[in-house]
Amino acid sequence: MTSKILCAVDGSAHGTAAAAEAARMAKAMNGELTIVAVNALMGGYGRGGASTYLWQEADVKKVLADAKAAAVKEGVSNPKLECVESRDIGRAIVVLAEDQQCDHIVVGTGSKSTVGRMMLGSVSSDVVHRAHCTVTVAR
């Protein structure tokens, strides 16, 4: 039985759909829900290359607040919110799920924007292949 669900979001409509689906699952199973946004580290390869994060702190807060609102709307009043920083988004999601002993991961897919493809499009496939547990890909 699923008791700990990790949902990865990116601020897209598909990420919001994933948060809503994860919340419905958590509510139905009386489980815990953690929502994570992975702030991607960009650049910085090679000598002297500058690196930067995809989102500023305010962006991360908005992504997580929007996902929380979707979860609350589905009946999960207090999901745990996390932000991790990583170059490898799929790996970061799977490692967090392992560290928190989650038994289910929910991700979204289908976004057509460049950022959406970077955050969840190809990431959803990566998570499916790396995960130690069941993965639901929501649209």
SESELO-400196 format. One line per 3 residues: for each residue x, y, z of N, C-alpha, C, O. Coordinates in nm, 3 decimals. Atoms other than C-alpha are relative to their C-alpha. Layout:
X Y Z X Y Z X Y Z X Y Z  ...
//
This chain:
0.084 -0.119 0.000 0.000 0.000 0.000 0.087 0.124 0.000 0.184 0.133 0.076  -0.075 -0.125 0.009 0.129 0.343 -0.092 -0.026 0.084 0.124 -0.141 0.108 0.162  0.018 -0.087 -0.116 0.193 0.559 0.211 0.077 0.130 -0.013 0.042 0.228 0.053
-0.077 -0.122 0.020 0.452 0.815 0.095 0.013 0.027 -0.148 0.067 -0.054 -0.223  -0.001 -0.037 0.141 0.414 0.994 -0.235 0.084 0.126 -0.017 0.069 0.223 0.057  -0.079 -0.116 0.037 0.666 1.234 -0.389 -0.050 0.048 -0.136 -0.059 -0.031 -0.230
0.047 -0.057 0.126 0.539 1.467 -0.661 0.096 0.111 -0.042 0.120 0.205 0.033  -0.090 -0.102 0.055 0.779 1.668 -0.879 -0.080 0.098 -0.085 -0.161 0.057 -0.168  0.073 -0.104 0.074 0.649 1.998 -1.017 0.099 0.101 -0.058 0.212 0.115 -0.011
-0.085 -0.099 0.066 0.786 2.268 -1.246 -0.071 0.131 -0.031 -0.016 0.216 -0.100  0.074 -0.123 0.025 0.520 2.538 -1.252 -0.084 -0.004 -0.126 -0.157 0.091 -0.154  0.080 0.013 0.121 0.364 2.414 -1.577 -0.138 -0.057 0.033 -0.162 -0.103 0.145
0.133 0.060 -0.017 0.004 2.302 -1.624 0.011 -0.150 0.026 -0.067 -0.206 0.102  -0.017 0.144 -0.020 0.129 1.943 -1.641 0.054 -0.030 0.140 0.021 -0.133 0.199  -0.046 0.015 -0.138 0.311 1.987 -1.312 -0.115 0.017 0.099 -0.122 -0.054 0.199
0.118 -0.020 -0.085 -0.011 2.118 -1.158 -0.090 -0.122 -0.006 -0.145 -0.164 0.096  0.080 0.123 0.014 -0.197 1.814 -1.297 0.063 -0.113 0.080 -0.008 -0.193 0.141  -0.069 0.103 -0.078 0.067 1.592 -1.138 -0.025 0.021 0.149 -0.048 -0.076 0.222
0.026 -0.030 -0.141 0.020 1.768 -0.801 -0.142 -0.040 0.039 -0.164 -0.097 0.146  0.139 0.037 -0.028 -0.356 1.721 -0.820 -0.017 -0.152 0.005 -0.084 -0.204 0.094  0.008 0.147 0.002 -0.320 1.352 -0.912 0.067 -0.060 0.123 0.013 -0.152 0.185
-0.071 0.050 -0.120 -0.066 1.293 -0.634 -0.084 0.024 0.125 -0.088 -0.061 0.214  0.084 -0.031 -0.116 -0.300 1.462 -0.386 -0.120 -0.095 0.007 -0.156 -0.142 0.115  0.113 0.096 0.002 -0.594 1.244 -0.495 0.046 -0.137 0.049 -0.025 -0.204 0.124
-0.054 0.130 -0.043 -0.376 0.936 -0.447 0.027 0.000 0.150 -0.008 -0.094 0.220  -0.033 -0.009 -0.142 -0.252 1.051 -0.106 -0.127 -0.001 0.086 -0.133 -0.068 0.189  0.125 -0.005 -0.075 -0.605 1.128 0.011 -0.067 -0.137 0.001 -0.113 -0.183 0.106
0.066 0.131 0.009 -0.744 0.795 -0.112 0.070 -0.106 0.084 0.006 -0.198 0.136  -0.079 0.101 -0.072 -0.464 0.601 0.058 0.039 0.045 0.140 0.113 -0.024 0.209  -0.036 -0.056 -0.130 -0.440 0.818 0.368 0.152 0.006 0.015 0.207 -0.029 0.119
-0.146 -0.004 0.003 -0.077 0.874 0.274 0.054 0.141 0.016 -0.021 0.238 0.023  -0.070 -0.128 -0.010 0.179 1.150 0.305 0.038 0.047 -0.139 0.072 -0.033 -0.225  -0.036 -0.058 0.128 0.247 1.386 0.016 0.112 0.102 0.018 0.103 0.193 0.100
-0.108 -0.098 0.008 0.573 1.567 -0.052 0.004 0.053 -0.142 0.003 -0.025 -0.238  -0.010 -0.064 0.130 0.591 1.814 -0.338 0.139 0.060 -0.012 0.185 0.132 0.078  -0.137 -0.049 0.019 0.935 1.894 -0.479 0.012 0.077 -0.130 -0.043 0.039 -0.233
-0.043 -0.075 0.118 1.064 2.155 -0.720 0.152 -0.014 -0.006 0.220 0.014 0.092  -0.145 0.012 0.017 1.412 2.087 -0.857 0.048 0.123 -0.076 0.013 0.143 -0.192  -0.055 -0.119 0.063 1.595 2.409 -0.929 0.128 -0.040 -0.072 0.229 -0.071 -0.010
-0.110 0.050 0.082 1.826 2.319 -1.215 0.117 0.097 -0.003 0.100 0.216 -0.027  -0.123 -0.076 0.012 2.185 2.439 -1.205 0.040 -0.003 -0.147 0.060 -0.109 -0.205  -0.029 -0.012 0.142 2.267 2.566 -1.552 0.139 0.058 -0.020 0.183 0.144 0.056
-0.131 -0.056 0.033 2.606 2.634 -1.708 0.106 -0.041 0.098 0.090 -0.138 0.173  -0.108 0.026 -0.092 2.931 2.642 -1.518 0.092 -0.113 -0.042 0.174 -0.159 0.038  -0.086 0.108 0.047 3.096 2.376 -1.729 0.133 0.059 -0.047 0.135 0.165 -0.110
-0.130 -0.047 0.045 3.465 2.416 -1.791 0.056 0.109 0.088 -0.002 0.144 0.190  -0.071 -0.100 -0.080 3.705 2.676 -1.662 -0.070 0.136 -0.004 -0.098 0.191 -0.110  0.053 -0.135 -0.012 3.556 2.997 -1.538 -0.141 0.021 -0.050 -0.190 0.134 -0.052
0.138 -0.015 0.048 3.212 2.925 -1.678 -0.093 0.035 0.115 -0.089 -0.028 0.221  0.094 -0.041 -0.104 2.942 3.100 -1.482 -0.117 -0.097 0.004 -0.167 -0.142 -0.100  0.119 0.084 -0.014 2.663 2.887 -1.345 -0.109 0.082 0.068 -0.083 0.176 0.143
0.116 -0.069 -0.056 2.317 3.000 -1.251 -0.112 -0.102 0.017 -0.112 -0.206 -0.048  0.116 0.086 -0.017 1.996 2.844 -1.132 -0.112 0.043 -0.092 -0.124 0.161 -0.126  0.112 -0.027 0.089 1.692 2.820 -1.354 -0.096 0.102 0.061 -0.144 0.192 -0.008
0.097 -0.086 -0.068 1.471 2.994 -1.095 0.066 0.083 0.109 0.163 0.041 0.171  -0.033 -0.080 -0.118 1.514 3.275 -0.846 -0.084 -0.054 0.116 -0.176 -0.132 0.095  0.071 0.048 -0.119 1.390 3.215 -0.490 -0.151 0.026 -0.009 -0.231 -0.059 0.030
0.143 -0.033 0.013 1.058 3.390 -0.563 -0.069 -0.095 -0.097 -0.185 -0.132 -0.076  0.056 0.095 0.096 1.003 3.159 -0.861 -0.026 -0.135 0.066 -0.131 -0.196 0.045  0.014 0.128 -0.070 1.058 2.850 -0.647 -0.120 0.005 0.093 -0.201 -0.088 0.097
0.113 -0.014 -0.092 0.813 2.978 -0.387 -0.133 -0.004 -0.074 -0.229 -0.065 -0.026  0.123 -0.001 0.078 0.550 3.039 -0.655 -0.033 -0.139 -0.054 -0.147 -0.183 -0.046  0.020 0.136 0.052 0.596 2.696 -0.814 -0.055 -0.090 0.111 -0.152 -0.163 0.090
0.045 0.084 -0.111 0.557 2.527 -0.475 -0.136 0.044 0.054 -0.218 -0.040 0.088  0.130 -0.050 -0.049 0.267 2.750 -0.365 -0.113 -0.041 -0.094 -0.220 -0.081 -0.048  0.102 0.041 0.097 0.075 2.677 -0.686 -0.029 -0.150 0.010 -0.145 -0.191 0.004
0.019 0.145 -0.013 0.132 2.302 -0.647 -0.072 -0.033 0.130 -0.158 -0.121 0.134  0.069 0.021 -0.128 0.026 2.320 -0.282 -0.148 0.033 -0.014 -0.233 -0.039 0.038  0.140 -0.038 0.019 -0.293 2.500 -0.384 -0.077 -0.110 -0.074 -0.192 -0.139 -0.041
0.064 0.110 0.073 -0.370 2.218 -0.630 -0.024 -0.119 0.093 -0.128 -0.185 0.085  0.015 0.111 -0.095 -0.313 1.960 -0.355 -0.110 0.029 0.102 -0.190 -0.059 0.134  0.103 -0.039 -0.098 -0.529 2.149 -0.105 -0.138 -0.011 -0.064 -0.233 -0.056 0.001
0.128 0.009 0.071 -0.807 2.171 -0.364 -0.049 -0.145 -0.010 -0.169 -0.170 -0.014  0.034 0.142 0.008 -0.796 1.790 -0.385 -0.013 -0.066 0.137 -0.037 -0.186 0.147  0.026 0.052 -0.134 -0.820 1.751 -0.007 0.121 -0.034 0.085 0.105 -0.090 0.193
-0.121 0.021 -0.082 -0.458 1.728 0.114 0.038 0.135 0.058 0.090 0.222 -0.013  -0.011 -0.133 -0.058 -0.436 2.014 0.359 0.142 0.048 0.027 0.166 0.169 0.029  -0.133 -0.045 -0.039 -0.068 2.016 0.445 0.110 -0.085 -0.063 0.181 -0.157 0.008
-0.110 0.077 0.060 0.168 1.862 0.190 0.134 0.060 0.041 0.146 0.181 0.063  -0.136 -0.046 -0.029 0.538 1.883 0.269 0.057 0.059 -0.129 0.040 0.000 -0.236  -0.058 -0.066 0.117 0.720 2.122 0.033 0.151 -0.004 0.008 0.210 0.023 0.113
-0.146 0.011 0.006 1.080 2.073 -0.077 0.052 0.069 -0.125 -0.017 0.073 -0.227  -0.072 -0.046 0.117 1.323 2.242 -0.312 0.140 -0.058 0.008 0.207 -0.046 0.111  -0.137 0.048 0.007 1.644 2.075 -0.418 0.065 0.063 -0.123 -0.003 0.100 -0.218
-0.075 -0.058 0.111 1.915 2.207 -0.647 0.089 -0.109 -0.058 0.156 -0.182 0.015  -0.077 0.106 0.063 2.081 1.982 -0.901 0.017 0.027 -0.149 -0.065 0.097 -0.209  -0.017 -0.001 0.144 2.220 1.957 -1.252 -0.082 -0.110 -0.065 -0.127 -0.096 -0.179
0.070 0.117 0.053 2.047 1.621 -1.297 -0.136 -0.011 0.068 -0.147 -0.064 0.179  0.133 -0.012 -0.061 1.676 1.673 -1.233 -0.060 -0.136 0.031 -0.111 -0.157 0.141  0.057 0.132 -0.023 1.564 1.313 -1.274 0.066 -0.071 0.117 -0.001 -0.130 0.201
-0.073 0.063 -0.110 1.834 1.186 -1.042 -0.037 0.064 0.134 -0.055 -0.006 0.233  0.035 -0.070 -0.123 1.750 1.451 -0.783 -0.137 -0.046 0.053 -0.155 -0.062 0.174  0.134 0.046 -0.039 1.385 1.340 -0.781 0.008 -0.140 0.060 -0.049 -0.166 0.166
-0.010 0.139 -0.047 1.474 0.972 -0.743 0.077 -0.009 0.132 0.037 -0.084 0.222  -0.077 0.003 -0.125 1.736 1.036 -0.474 -0.083 0.051 0.117 -0.080 -0.007 0.226  0.086 -0.051 -0.107 1.491 1.246 -0.270 -0.105 -0.104 0.038 -0.133 -0.124 0.156
0.100 0.104 -0.028 1.228 0.972 -0.303 0.062 -0.114 0.080 -0.001 -0.167 0.172  -0.069 0.105 -0.075 1.480 0.715 -0.181 0.030 0.047 0.142 0.003 -0.025 0.239  -0.035 -0.054 -0.132 1.600 0.937 0.106 -0.121 0.010 0.092 -0.109 -0.014 0.212
0.120 -0.016 -0.081 1.243 0.997 0.223 -0.083 -0.129 0.006 -0.193 -0.131 0.060  0.064 0.132 0.000 1.151 0.630 0.173 -0.142 0.007 -0.060 -0.236 -0.052 -0.007  0.127 -0.009 0.072 0.872 0.718 -0.069 -0.022 -0.130 -0.076 0.073 -0.193 -0.123
0.029 0.120 0.076 0.696 0.429 -0.233 -0.078 0.030 -0.128 -0.128 -0.062 -0.193  0.065 -0.039 0.125 0.543 0.625 -0.521 0.049 0.139 -0.039 0.062 0.228 0.046  -0.039 -0.130 0.054 0.657 0.912 -0.744 -0.102 0.039 -0.106 -0.144 -0.045 -0.186
0.090 -0.051 0.104 0.425 1.129 -0.954 0.071 0.116 -0.069 0.121 0.207 -0.004  -0.057 -0.108 0.080 0.557 1.347 -1.237 -0.099 0.032 -0.112 -0.186 -0.048 -0.144  0.083 -0.038 0.114 0.390 1.534 -1.520 0.079 -0.012 -0.128 0.201 -0.023 -0.126
-0.064 0.000 0.131 0.463 1.525 -1.891 -0.093 0.063 -0.101 -0.213 0.079 -0.076  0.082 -0.051 0.108 0.342 1.674 -2.214 0.019 0.146 -0.029 -0.040 0.197 -0.125  -0.021 -0.142 0.022 0.460 2.033 -2.187 0.076 0.022 -0.130 0.168 -0.054 -0.162
-0.063 -0.027 0.128 0.562 2.184 -2.519 0.108 0.108 0.008 0.183 0.127 -0.088  -0.100 -0.105 -0.010 0.780 2.468 -2.389 0.138 -0.059 0.026 0.151 -0.173 0.070  -0.136 0.046 -0.023 1.157 2.441 -2.369 0.023 -0.031 0.147 0.079 -0.135 0.182
-0.017 0.022 -0.144 1.153 2.479 -1.991 -0.079 -0.123 0.042 -0.029 -0.204 0.121  0.081 0.116 -0.034 0.873 2.224 -1.964 0.064 -0.130 -0.041 0.064 -0.227 0.035  -0.069 0.122 0.045 1.062 1.969 -2.172 0.120 -0.028 0.087 0.147 -0.143 0.122
-0.117 0.018 -0.084 1.372 2.030 -1.965 -0.038 -0.053 0.138 0.028 -0.142 0.192  0.036 0.033 -0.138 1.191 2.000 -1.633 -0.075 -0.131 0.013 -0.046 -0.208 0.104  0.080 0.121 -0.020 0.942 1.720 -1.687 -0.012 -0.088 -0.124 -0.033 -0.209 -0.109
0.017 0.082 0.119 0.924 1.604 -2.050 0.095 -0.117 -0.006 0.052 -0.232 0.005  -0.098 0.108 0.001 1.245 1.406 -2.073 0.029 -0.049 0.141 0.074 -0.162 0.160  -0.023 0.039 -0.139 1.272 1.401 -1.697 -0.094 -0.112 0.042 -0.054 -0.202 0.116
0.095 0.105 -0.039 0.959 1.187 -1.663 0.053 -0.137 -0.044 0.045 -0.233 0.032  -0.057 0.126 0.049 1.121 0.915 -1.876 0.120 -0.041 0.084 0.136 -0.158 0.118  -0.118 0.027 -0.083 1.443 0.943 -1.676 -0.041 -0.053 0.137 0.018 -0.149 0.187
0.047 0.044 -0.131 1.255 0.908 -1.347 -0.056 -0.143 -0.008 -0.027 -0.226 0.078  0.056 0.134 0.017 1.063 0.604 -1.474 0.111 -0.104 -0.005 0.099 -0.209 0.057  -0.108 0.097 0.016 1.389 0.432 -1.567 0.089 -0.014 0.124 0.147 -0.120 0.146
-0.089 0.002 -0.116 1.579 0.520 -1.248 -0.068 -0.037 0.132 -0.001 -0.081 0.226  0.070 0.009 -0.130 1.312 0.490 -0.979 0.003 -0.139 0.060 0.003 -0.241 -0.010  0.003 0.122 -0.079 1.315 0.227 -0.709 -0.144 -0.042 0.031 -0.168 -0.148 0.089
0.139 0.021 -0.037 0.937 0.247 -0.681 -0.091 0.027 -0.119 -0.044 0.059 -0.228  0.098 -0.027 0.105 0.619 0.287 -0.884 0.000 0.149 -0.034 0.012 0.235 0.053  0.006 -0.139 0.047 0.599 0.604 -1.096 -0.128 0.018 -0.081 -0.159 -0.063 -0.168
0.116 -0.038 0.079 0.282 0.766 -1.225 0.037 0.125 -0.079 0.086 0.224 -0.023  -0.024 -0.115 0.087 0.317 1.001 -1.522 -0.137 0.059 -0.032 -0.219 -0.003 -0.100  0.131 -0.064 0.016 0.026 1.246 -1.521 0.003 0.099 -0.115 0.105 0.161 -0.144
0.016 -0.099 0.108 -0.102 1.457 -1.810 -0.113 0.093 0.037 -0.145 0.184 -0.038
//
